[in-house]
Amino acid sequence: MVRLRLLGPVELAVGDVLVDIGPPQRRTVLAALAVDAGRPVGVDVLVGRVWGTDPPEGARRSLYAHITRIRNACDRTADASPEAVRLTRRSDGYVLQTDRRQVDVHRFRQLVDRARDARVPDSERAALLGEALGLWRGEPLSGLNGPWAEQMRRAWRREQVDATIAWARVQARLGAPTATIGDRCPPSSTTFPWSSLWQRH
């Protein structure tokens, strides 16, 4: 299966094999497309996500070069998997065509949304949240610079903390030992008083 990973280093993987994407700036372009997988992203939006509000001269030319190489990398996934990722051009921008479940941040949100359903029993809710948190591989968008990447990191960390708190509360209701908290605690949130959750529920 083809996977696009953003919750850690930006990676395009076919099974256990990584497809070479290239330098950090190109990985930023890929991430800027992947966050809106299945939807067109305009050139101006891409330039802003990669270079910020004051892009250098030649930013568009560099963007088009990165797009070409990303498209070639995506095309190589078609030779290895029926679930290929495609990068196509439309009148309103570029579209990364893939099942959103193949992009880890979208998969994370889908699992968390399913866990929020009040009809889901706690045992299933714990499994859904555990699977969602298991998608994290460290610092999201690791190695990428710029305001957009940092904005995404902050927003996604908040979602991770919220999911971790929800997971801890479910584990408390299920009577799980407090030691399990350490397995899911986000590295950026080690000062949070996780044990206090157990006294509240």
MIROKOL-774907 format. One record per residue: residue number from 1; x, y, z of N, C-alpha, C, O in turn. Coordinates in pm, 1 decimal. Each point is the difference from the previous one (the first is absolute). Layout:
N
   pos       n.px       n.py       n.pz      ca.px      ca.py      ca.pz       c.px       c.py       c.pz       o.px       o.py       o.pz
   NUM          X          Y          Z          X          Y          Z          X          Y          Z          X          Y          Z
...
END
This chain:
201
   pos       n.px       n.py       n.pz      ca.px      ca.py      ca.pz       c.px       c.py       c.pz       o.px       o.py       o.pz
     1       83.7     -119.8        0.0      -83.7      119.8        0.0       87.4      125.1        0.0      104.5        4.6       64.8
     2     -149.3       96.3     -138.4       71.8      127.6       -5.1      -44.6       85.3      117.5     -119.2       11.2       28.4
     3      215.9       48.7       39.5      -28.7       85.8      114.7       72.7      132.3      -15.4      115.3        4.9      -43.0
     4     -185.1      103.1       79.4       62.2      131.4       11.5        2.2       35.1      147.8     -104.6        7.3       64.6
     5      223.1       14.1      -11.9       15.8       20.4      144.1       44.4      142.4       27.7      100.7       47.1      -52.9
     6     -177.3       20.0      136.2       31.6      137.5       40.0       21.9       11.2      150.2       57.9       98.3       46.4
     7     -103.2     -197.7       30.7        8.9        5.2      146.0      135.2      -53.0       46.6        8.5      -97.6       74.6
     8       94.8      163.3     -119.9      138.6      -39.0       18.7       74.3       54.7     -120.0      -44.4       99.8      -56.9
     9      155.0     -159.3       15.0       61.7       40.9     -126.9      -97.4      -20.5     -116.0      -74.9      -97.7       -1.8
    10       75.9      188.8      -94.1      -88.5      -11.6     -116.6       52.8     -111.8      -89.3      113.0        4.8      -48.6
    11     -198.4     -106.0       28.3       42.7     -118.0      -74.7     -110.5      -47.2      -93.9     -118.7       11.2       30.4
    12      159.7      -63.4     -143.3      -87.6      -72.6      -91.8       50.3     -143.3       -0.8      113.6      -26.4      -39.2
    13     -197.8      -65.6       82.3       42.8     -138.7       16.4      -91.2      -93.1      -76.8     -121.6       18.6       -4.0
    14      182.4     -119.5      -57.0      -73.3     -109.9      -62.6       33.1     -123.7       82.2      109.0      -56.2      -10.3
    15     -205.9       14.8       92.5       30.3     -105.3       95.5      104.7       49.2       97.2      -18.3      103.3       64.4
    16      127.3     -175.7      -53.3      109.8       38.7       88.4      111.2       74.5      -72.5      102.9       31.8       59.7
    17     -123.1       -4.0     -187.7      104.5       63.2      -80.9      -31.4      148.2      -18.0     -109.7       36.0      -42.7
    18      206.8       50.2       75.6      -16.9      143.1      -15.4       35.5       42.0     -142.2       99.4      -45.5      -56.7
    19     -181.7      132.4        0.6       28.2       60.4     -130.1       78.5      128.3       24.4      -40.9       83.4       80.8
    20      151.1      -67.6     -148.9       83.8      117.8       20.4      -73.4      124.6      -49.2      -33.2       11.2     -118.1
    21        8.7       81.0      209.2      -68.7      124.1      -35.3       99.1      111.1      -31.7      -21.4       79.9      -91.2
    22      129.6      -76.0      167.5       98.0      104.2      -25.2       17.0       92.0      119.4      -26.3      -40.5      113.2
    23       70.2      164.4     -136.4       36.5       91.9      108.1     -121.4       51.8       77.1     -114.0      -19.0      -42.4
    24      139.4       85.1      156.7     -110.1       47.5       84.7     -101.8       87.9      -71.7     -120.0      -13.2       23.9
    25      165.7      102.4     -111.4      -95.4       87.6      -67.4      -97.7      -79.1      -85.7     -118.2       33.9       -6.6
    26      165.9     -138.3      -58.6      -88.8      -83.2      -80.2      -96.4      -76.1       89.2     -116.1      -19.4      -36.0
    27      163.6      -23.8      152.6      -88.8      -68.6       93.3     -105.5       95.7       56.2     -111.0      -41.6       33.3
    28      146.4      170.0      -23.0      -99.0       99.1       41.4     -108.8       13.3     -105.1     -117.9       10.3       33.9
    29      156.4      -10.6     -161.9      -99.2        5.7     -107.9      -92.1     -121.6        7.3     -121.6       13.2      -13.7
    30      179.3     -131.4       35.2      -81.6     -120.7       10.2      -96.0        9.2      118.1     -117.5      -34.6      -12.3
    31      166.9       81.0      126.0      -86.2       14.3      116.9     -110.1      101.7      -25.3     -114.2      -20.2       41.3
    32      148.3      130.6     -109.6      -97.7      104.4      -29.6     -111.5      -51.2      -90.0     -112.2       50.3        6.0
    33      141.1     -148.8      -88.6     -102.0      -64.7      -82.5      -76.7     -105.4       78.2     -121.4      -13.5      -15.3
    34      192.6      -61.5       99.4      -60.7     -113.6       70.5     -102.3       43.3      103.7      -95.8      -73.0       25.4
    35      113.8      190.2       35.5      -98.2       44.4       99.9     -135.3       25.7      -64.3     -102.1        0.3       68.7
    36      100.3       21.3     -199.4     -125.9       18.5      -72.8      -17.7     -109.2     -104.0      -52.6       25.3     -108.4
    37       96.0     -146.2      140.1       -8.4     -112.1      -94.0     -141.4      -13.0      -55.7      -98.7        2.0       73.5
    38       92.3      -15.4     -205.8     -128.9      -13.6      -67.2      -63.6      131.6      -38.5     -102.6        1.8      -68.0
    39      162.5      109.4      110.8      -53.4      132.2      -33.0      107.7       83.7      -69.5      118.5      -14.0       30.3
    40     -159.1      100.6     -122.9      100.3       83.2      -68.4       59.5      104.4       93.4      -70.3       61.4       80.3
    41      200.7      -42.7      -92.3       70.9      102.2       76.7       61.5       96.5     -100.5       80.4      -40.2      -84.1
    42     -117.6      166.0       92.8       47.0       99.0      -95.6      149.6       26.7       11.4       61.6      -23.3      104.0
    43       -5.5       72.3     -213.0      143.6       28.1       -3.4       36.7      104.2      105.3      100.6      -15.6       69.1
    44     -179.7      120.3      -55.7       29.9      103.6       98.8       -3.4      -56.2      141.9       80.5       38.3       84.8
    45     -173.5     -128.6      -60.2       -8.2      -63.2      132.5      124.3      -83.7       25.8       57.5        4.9      108.8
    46      -16.7      -80.9     -208.1      120.2      -82.7       14.9      123.2       85.6       24.3       81.4      -31.2       86.9
    47      -67.4      138.2     -162.7      114.6       89.4       19.1       -0.6       56.4      141.3      104.8        7.6       64.0
    48     -221.5       32.0      -15.0       -9.3       53.2      135.0       34.9     -102.3      106.4       64.8       33.4       99.2
    49     -107.1     -157.8     -118.7       29.8     -103.8       98.2      149.0      -35.1        2.2       55.3      -33.4      104.8
    50        7.4       41.1     -218.8      141.1      -41.1       -8.6       93.8      115.2       32.9       99.0      -20.0       70.5
    51     -128.2      141.9     -120.8       93.5      111.5       13.9      -51.2      112.5       88.9       74.1       94.8       25.9
    52     -196.1     -101.5       21.0      -52.2      104.9       86.5      -55.4      117.6      -77.8      -26.4       -8.8     -119.9
    53        9.6      118.5      190.7      -65.4      116.9      -59.1       93.8       83.4      -86.7      -45.7       87.8      -73.2
    54      173.9     -113.5       80.3       96.1       76.2      -81.0       87.1      -97.1      -79.9      118.9      -14.3       28.4
    55     -178.1      -52.9     -129.1       75.5     -101.4      -74.7      110.9       62.8      -82.0      -14.2      113.5      -45.4
    56      123.2     -183.7       25.5      110.9       52.9      -79.2      -34.9        1.5     -148.3      -93.2      -66.9      -44.5
    57      168.9      143.4      -29.4      -16.1       -0.9     -145.3       32.3     -140.9      -51.1       98.7      -60.9       41.1
    58     -180.6       12.1     -128.3       21.2     -134.6      -52.2      -67.9     -108.6       79.4       20.2     -118.3      -27.3
    59     -103.0      157.0      128.3      -67.8     -100.4       82.3      -92.5      -87.4      -84.3       -6.0     -121.4       19.2
    60      -64.9      182.6     -111.1      -90.8      -78.7      -84.5       76.9      -97.5      -88.8      -41.4     -114.4      -18.8
    61      152.5      160.4      -34.6       81.3      -88.2      -82.7       49.9     -120.1       81.7        0.0     -113.6      -47.5
    62       42.1      141.3      170.3       43.8     -108.7       87.8     -116.0      -92.1       34.1       16.3     -121.9        5.4
    63     -133.9      180.4       17.6     -117.7      -81.3       31.0      -29.6      -96.5     -113.3      -23.8     -118.3       24.2
    64       25.0      167.0     -148.2      -31.3      -85.8     -113.8      102.9     -112.8      -14.0      -34.7     -112.0      -37.5
    65      160.4      142.2       67.6      103.1     -104.7       -5.5      -26.9     -106.1      107.0       13.0     -119.7      -25.7
    66      -50.6      164.8      146.2      -31.3      -96.3      106.4     -122.9      -83.5      -37.1       -3.1     -120.9       22.9
    67      -97.9      186.9      -80.3     -121.9      -70.4      -40.8       33.6     -111.0      -98.6      -50.0     -111.8       12.3
    68      134.3      142.5     -109.9       38.3     -100.0      -99.9       64.3     -121.0       65.4      -33.0     -113.7      -33.9
    69      124.1      136.6      126.9       69.7     -111.3       65.7      -92.2      -76.7       93.6       11.7     -121.9       12.0
    70     -103.5      192.3       54.8      -97.2      -69.8       84.7      -92.7      -85.6      -85.1      -32.9     -112.7       37.2
    71       -9.2      166.2     -151.3      -86.1      -77.9      -89.8       71.4     -126.8      -46.0      -60.6     -107.0       -7.0
    72      188.9      119.3      -24.1       76.7     -117.8      -41.7        9.5     -102.1      112.9      -10.1     -120.4      -23.6
    73       29.4      168.8      146.2        6.8      -90.9      114.7     -133.7      -69.1       21.4       -5.1     -119.5       29.2
    74     -103.1      195.3      -43.7     -133.1      -59.8       15.8      -26.6     -103.0     -109.6      -58.3     -105.2       26.2
    75      100.6      135.3     -147.7      -21.1      -93.5     -110.4       70.3     -133.3       26.1      -47.5     -105.3      -42.4
    76      160.1      110.8      112.0       71.7     -124.1       29.7      -78.9      -89.5       94.2       21.1     -121.3        1.1
    77     -111.8      178.5       78.2      -81.3      -83.0       89.5      -96.7      -86.9      -78.6      -41.4     -105.5       48.1
    78        4.3      149.2     -170.2      -93.6      -77.8      -81.7       60.0     -131.9      -42.7      -72.4      -96.8      -23.4
    79      203.7       92.1       13.1       66.1     -123.7      -40.8        5.7     -102.0      112.7       21.8     -118.9      -23.5
    80      -41.7      166.8      147.0       17.2      -87.3      115.5     -129.9      -30.3       73.5       -5.9      -94.7       78.4
    81      -98.2      173.9     -102.6     -123.0      -18.9       76.3     -119.9       46.8      -80.9        9.1       99.6      -71.7
    82     -122.6     -171.0       82.4     -121.2       46.6      -67.5      -56.3      126.1       64.0      -82.8       68.6      -59.9
    83      127.9      -37.4      182.9      -49.0      119.0       70.7       97.4      114.7      -22.0       51.4       57.3       96.0
    84      -26.3      -24.1     -219.8       99.5      101.8      -33.5      -47.7      138.2       41.7     -119.8       26.1       10.4
    85      216.2       61.2       12.9      -25.8      141.5       23.4       28.7       72.9     -130.8      102.8      -23.8      -63.4
    86     -193.0      111.9       23.4       17.0       74.6     -124.6       -0.1      149.5       30.0      -73.2       46.7       87.3
    87      154.8       26.9     -159.3        0.2      145.4        9.0      -42.1       55.4     -135.1       68.8      -19.2     -100.2
    88     -182.5       88.1       98.3      -54.8       49.2     -126.1      -19.0      151.6        5.3      -10.3       60.4      106.7
    89        6.3       -2.6     -224.9      -19.3      145.4      -14.3     -142.7       26.2      -42.0      -52.1      -64.7      -90.9
    90      -11.6      161.0      158.1     -131.6       47.2      -39.9        6.3      150.7      -19.8      100.6       63.9       31.1
    91     -208.6       -8.5      -82.8       -0.7      144.1      -24.4       12.5       79.8      129.2       50.8      112.1       -0.3
    92      -97.7     -170.8      111.9        3.5       71.7      126.8      112.9      -46.6       91.7        1.0       34.9      118.0
    93       93.3     -112.3     -169.0      114.6      -38.0       81.1       42.8     -143.5      -23.2      -37.3      -63.7      -98.5
    94      116.7       15.0      192.2       51.0     -136.9       -4.7      -75.6      -85.7      100.7      -34.4       45.3      109.2
    95        9.4     -169.5     -147.8      -73.4      -92.1       85.6       83.4     -125.3       24.3       44.9      -65.4      -94.2
    96      -25.3       33.4      220.0       61.3     -126.7       35.6     -113.2     -101.3       14.0      -75.7        2.9       97.0
    97       65.3      -91.3     -193.8     -111.5      -93.8       -5.6       36.9     -127.7       73.7       86.0      -76.6      -43.6
    98     -152.5       55.5      155.8       23.0     -118.3       81.1     -115.6      -16.4       96.7      -69.3       96.8       31.1
    99       48.3     -215.8       15.5      -95.1      -23.3      107.5       53.8       70.6      124.0      114.4      -22.1       39.6
   100     -196.2      106.6       21.3       48.2       78.2      114.6       44.1      -89.5      115.5       77.5       43.0       85.4
   101     -125.8     -166.3      -82.2       45.4      -92.1      104.9      147.0      -37.5      -16.9       61.7      -52.7       92.6
   102       -5.9       79.6     -209.3      140.9      -29.7      -24.4       92.5      110.8       51.3      122.1      -15.6       -0.3
   103     -180.8      127.5       44.3       77.4      110.5       57.0      -19.1       -4.6      150.8     -112.9       10.3       48.0
   104      221.4      -25.6       27.6      -14.0      -32.0      141.8      -77.5      104.1       79.9      -75.5      -36.9       90.0
   105       91.7      166.3     -119.8      -72.1      100.0       78.9     -149.7       -8.2      -25.0      -78.9       23.3       91.6
   106       38.2      -56.0     -213.9     -143.2      -16.8      -28.2      -52.2     -128.7       63.6     -111.2       -2.9       52.8
   107      191.1     -102.6      -58.1      -38.0     -125.4       65.5      -15.0       20.9      150.2      -94.2      -50.6       61.0
   108      186.7      124.8       -1.7       -7.8       32.0      142.5     -133.8       66.7       33.1      -67.5      -39.0       95.3
   109       30.1      138.3     -173.5     -124.6       72.1       27.1     -122.6      -87.5      -21.7      -97.3        9.6       74.9
   110      101.2      -94.0     -176.0     -113.6      -89.4      -23.2      -20.7      -93.8      118.6     -113.4      -22.4       42.5
   111      221.8      -32.3       10.7       -8.8      -90.8      114.5      -51.3       73.3      123.8      -83.9      -52.4       73.2
   112      134.3      173.1      -49.9      -44.8       78.2      115.5     -148.0       34.7      -13.6      -74.5       -7.0       97.7
   113       31.8       44.2     -217.9     -141.8       31.3      -21.6      -87.6     -121.9       28.1     -106.0       12.6       61.2
   114      149.3     -129.0     -105.2      -76.0     -121.6       27.6       -7.2      -26.7      149.8     -102.5      -46.0       50.2
   115      210.3       74.5       20.8        2.9      -23.5      144.1      -92.7       95.2       74.9      -41.5      -29.8      111.9
   116        9.0      142.7     -171.5      -87.9       98.1       66.1     -147.0      -42.3       -4.3      -81.7       54.2       74.5
   117       47.6     -148.6     -159.3     -138.5      -44.1      -13.2      -46.8      -59.7      132.8       59.0      -95.7       50.1
   118     -164.0      152.2        5.3      -49.7      -44.5      130.8      -47.6     -144.1       -2.7      -10.1      -63.2      105.2
   119      -19.2       10.5     -221.8      -48.8     -138.1       -9.4      112.9     -102.1        7.0      -25.5     -119.6       14.6
   120      149.2      165.1      -24.9      115.4      -90.8        0.3       30.7      -42.8      142.7       15.6       85.9       86.8
   121       -6.4     -216.0      -59.4       35.2      -44.9      135.4      143.7       38.4       34.5       83.3       20.0      -88.4
   122      -55.7      -10.2      218.9      130.9       46.3       44.4      114.4      -88.4      -48.9      107.9       50.5      -31.0
   123     -129.8     -179.7       23.8      107.9      -87.9      -45.5       39.3       32.7     -143.9      118.5        2.9      -33.1
   124     -219.0       22.1      -53.0       28.4       36.5     -138.7       57.3      140.9       -7.4       89.2       27.4      -80.2
   125     -141.5       62.7      165.2       51.5      137.3        1.7      148.3        1.8       37.1       78.7       73.1      -60.2
   126      -41.5     -153.0      158.5      140.2       -7.4       40.9       86.5      -51.4     -115.0      110.2       50.3      -21.9
   127     -159.5     -150.0      -51.4       76.4      -55.3     -112.3       15.1      102.8     -111.3      107.5       11.9      -58.8
   128     -214.3       63.0       29.1        5.9      101.5     -105.2       99.3      109.5       35.4       81.2       40.7      -83.0
   129      -88.4        6.9      207.6       92.1      105.0       42.4      143.1      -51.7        7.4       94.3       72.0      -32.6
   130      -78.5     -196.3       75.6      133.7      -58.3        3.1       60.3      -10.8     -139.2      118.5       26.8      -19.6
   131     -201.2      -66.6      -77.5       49.1       -8.1     -137.9       35.3      138.6      -52.6      101.4       17.3      -67.7
   132     -185.2       81.2       99.0       25.6      136.6      -45.1      131.7       52.6       56.5       81.1       56.4      -73.5
   133      -59.9      -74.5      201.9      122.4       49.6       63.2      122.5      -77.2      -47.5      111.0       53.2       -0.5
   134     -131.1     -178.2      -39.3      110.2      -80.4      -50.2       53.6       46.9     -134.2      107.3      -42.9      -42.3
   135     -181.5      131.1      -25.5       46.6       53.7     -128.2      109.6      104.9       18.0       72.2       32.2      -94.3
   136      -60.6       20.5      215.9      100.2      103.3       25.3      137.7      -63.5       11.3       18.6     -101.5       67.2
   137       79.7      165.3     -136.3      136.6      -52.4       -2.1      100.2      102.7       49.9      118.3       -6.5      -33.5
   138     -165.4      101.1      113.6       87.7      104.5       51.3      -51.1      136.7      -39.6     -120.7       22.1       -8.8
   139      213.7       70.5      -15.3      -35.4      136.3      -35.9      -65.9        3.2     -137.0       61.3      -43.6      -97.5
   140     -185.3       94.0       86.3      -62.9        5.8     -132.2       74.6       95.9      -92.1       52.9      102.0       44.1
   141      -49.6     -135.9     -171.2       72.6       78.9     -100.6      144.5       22.6       42.7       55.8      108.2      -18.4
   142        2.4     -210.6       74.6      136.2        9.5       53.0       97.9       46.2     -107.6        0.1      -51.7     -111.8
   143       82.4      148.8      146.8      102.8       48.6      -91.3      -45.7      107.8      -95.7       80.6       52.7      -76.6
   144     -209.6      -18.4       79.5      -50.4      104.3      -89.2       -7.2      133.3       74.0      -36.9        4.8      117.3
   145       72.1      102.0     -185.8        2.4      132.8       60.0     -108.1       88.2      -60.4      -61.0      -34.0     -101.4
   146       38.8      147.3      165.3      -93.3       98.6      -52.9     -124.2       14.0       85.3      -33.6      -90.3       76.6
   147      -35.7      204.1      -89.2     -118.4       27.5       81.8     -111.5     -101.3      -19.5      -64.9      -40.2       96.6
   148       41.8       -1.6     -221.0     -110.4      -93.6      -23.9       26.7     -133.6       68.6      -88.8      -54.6       65.5
   149      210.0        1.6      -79.9       32.7     -127.9       62.9      -13.2       10.3      151.6      -50.7      -92.0       64.2
   150       95.6      202.9       -6.8      -10.5       15.8      145.1     -145.6       13.8       43.1      -38.7      -52.1      104.6
   151      -41.6      121.2     -183.6     -142.6       12.4       30.9      -67.6     -137.3        0.0      -79.9      -30.5       88.5
   152      112.2      -51.3     -187.7      -55.6     -134.0       -5.6       44.9      -83.0      120.3      -80.1      -71.8       59.8
   153      208.0       81.9      -25.0       50.7      -75.5      114.9      -76.3       34.8      125.7      -40.7      -89.1       74.5
   154       20.5      218.6      -49.4      -71.0       42.1      121.4     -142.6      -53.2        1.3      -46.6      -51.8      101.5
   155      -22.8       64.8     -214.7     -139.1      -45.1       -6.9       -9.6     -151.2       18.9      -86.8      -48.4       72.6
   156      175.5      -25.6     -137.4       -5.6     -145.5        9.5       38.6      -49.0      139.0      -54.7      -99.4       47.8
   157      148.6      168.3       17.9       35.3      -39.5      136.6     -120.1       14.5       92.2      -22.8      -85.3       85.9
   158      -55.0      193.5     -102.9     -120.2       17.0       82.1      -97.3     -115.8      -22.1      -60.0      -50.9       94.6
   159       45.3       10.2     -220.5      -88.2     -113.3      -28.8       53.9     -127.8       64.8      -76.8      -82.1       50.0
   160      208.6       66.2      -51.2       60.9     -117.8       61.5      -24.5       -1.8      150.3      -34.3     -103.5       57.1
   161       52.2      219.2        6.5      -22.5        7.6      144.5     -145.5      -29.7       31.9      -28.5      -74.9       93.5
   162      -64.6      132.5     -169.9     -142.5      -25.4       22.7      -31.5     -148.7      -13.1      -74.0      -55.5       81.2
   163      130.0       -8.8     -183.4      -24.6     -143.0      -20.1       61.1      -82.2      112.6      -57.3     -100.3       42.4
   164      173.5      142.9        5.9       65.2      -72.8      108.8      -81.8        9.7      128.3      -14.1      -97.9       73.2
   165      -39.8      217.0      -46.6      -84.7       17.2      118.3     -124.9      -86.5      -11.2      -39.5      -66.2       96.0
   166      -22.8       67.1     -214.4     -119.0      -83.8      -19.9       33.9     -147.0       18.7      -76.0      -74.2       62.1
   167      191.2       31.5     -116.3       42.6     -139.4       14.9       21.6      -34.8      146.6      -39.6     -107.5       44.9
   168      102.6      198.2       30.0       26.8      -25.4      141.5     -129.4      -13.4       79.4      -10.7      -84.5       88.9
   169      -85.9      167.1     -120.8     -127.7       -6.3       72.3      -73.1     -130.4      -28.4      -60.4      -59.4       89.3
   170       66.7       15.6     -214.7      -62.7     -128.1      -33.0       70.1     -113.9       73.5      -64.9      -89.8       53.6
   171      197.9       94.5      -51.7       74.5     -103.6       72.0      -35.7       -0.2      147.8       -6.6     -105.9       62.5
   172      -16.4      224.4       -6.4      -38.4        8.2      141.0     -134.3      -67.9       22.9      -18.0      -73.3       97.2
   173      -76.7       98.8     -188.3     -131.4      -62.9       15.0        8.6     -151.5      -14.8      -77.5      -74.1       60.5
   174      172.6       29.6     -141.5       18.4     -143.9      -20.6       82.0      -64.7      110.9       13.7     -122.3        4.3
   175       40.8      204.3       85.3       78.9      -54.0      110.2      141.3      -37.0      -37.8       60.7      -84.8       65.4
   176       -5.3      147.3     -171.5      136.0      -29.8      -42.1       99.3       61.5       97.4      -31.7      100.5       63.6
   177      151.8     -158.1      -50.0      100.2       53.5       92.1       54.5      133.7      -46.1        6.3       26.1     -120.1
   178       32.9       58.5      213.4       49.9      133.0      -32.4      129.0       -5.6      -79.8       34.5       97.7      -66.4
   179       37.3     -207.9       70.7      127.2       -9.7      -71.9      -18.4       14.2     -149.7       93.8       37.1      -70.6
   180     -214.3      -66.2       20.4      -20.4        8.1     -144.3        6.6      142.4      -51.0       20.0       21.4     -119.6
   181      -36.3       77.3      207.6        3.7      139.4      -44.5      133.0       31.8      -65.1        4.2       71.2     -100.3
   182      103.3     -122.1      155.0      131.7       30.2      -54.8       16.9      -45.5     -143.0       81.2       56.3      -73.5
   183     -156.7     -157.5       32.0       12.5      -50.9     -136.4      -58.1       95.6     -102.8       41.0       -1.8     -116.1
   184     -136.1       85.2      157.0      -70.8       85.6      -95.4       25.4      147.9       23.9      -42.6       82.5      -80.9
   185      109.9      -46.4      188.2       21.6      140.3       33.0       84.3       67.3     -106.6      111.1      -45.6      -27.0
   186     -160.5      154.1      -35.7       79.5       69.3     -101.5      129.3       52.6       59.7       -1.9       54.4      110.4
   187      115.0      -69.1     -180.4      127.5       49.4       51.6       -3.5      147.9       32.2       69.3       44.2       91.6
   188     -148.7       34.1     -164.7       -6.5      143.3       23.5      -86.4       36.0      119.0      -13.1      117.6       34.2
   189      -47.1     -219.3       30.4      -93.6       27.2      108.8       37.8      -76.5      126.1      -87.6      -38.8       77.4
   190      213.5       17.2      -56.4       43.0      -82.3      112.6      -27.0       66.0      133.8        1.5      -67.8      102.8
   191      -26.6      200.7     -100.7      -27.0       66.8      126.4     -146.5       -4.0       38.0      -35.9       41.8      110.1
   192      -49.7      -91.1     -198.3     -143.0       -6.7       30.9      -23.6     -100.2      112.2       55.3     -109.9       -3.9
   193     -137.4      145.4      105.1      -24.2      -91.9      112.2      -95.9     -111.2      -37.5     -115.5       -0.6       42.5
   194      164.3      -94.3     -122.9      -84.9     -107.6      -50.0      -64.7      -79.6      112.8     -113.6      -45.4      -13.8
   195      183.6       28.1      124.0      -55.6      -81.1      107.8     -124.8       61.9       58.9      -82.3      -70.0       58.9
   196       67.0      204.5      -74.7     -118.2       65.8       56.4     -127.4      -44.3      -69.0     -108.2        8.7       58.1
   197      119.5      -56.3     -182.0     -118.5      -48.8      -71.5      -63.8     -116.7       72.5     -121.8      -17.5       -3.2
   198      203.6      -61.1       67.5      -49.8     -120.9       63.9      -76.9       31.5      126.6      -86.9      -76.8       41.3
   199      119.6      193.3       22.5      -73.3       37.0      119.3     -136.5       62.9      -33.4      -91.0        1.8       83.0
   200       79.0       49.9     -207.0     -124.7       66.7      -37.3     -106.3      -96.9      -46.4     -118.4       33.4        2.3
   201      156.8     -151.8      -44.0      -97.5      -92.9      -59.2       10.9     -134.8       71.0      -72.8      -93.5      -33.5
END
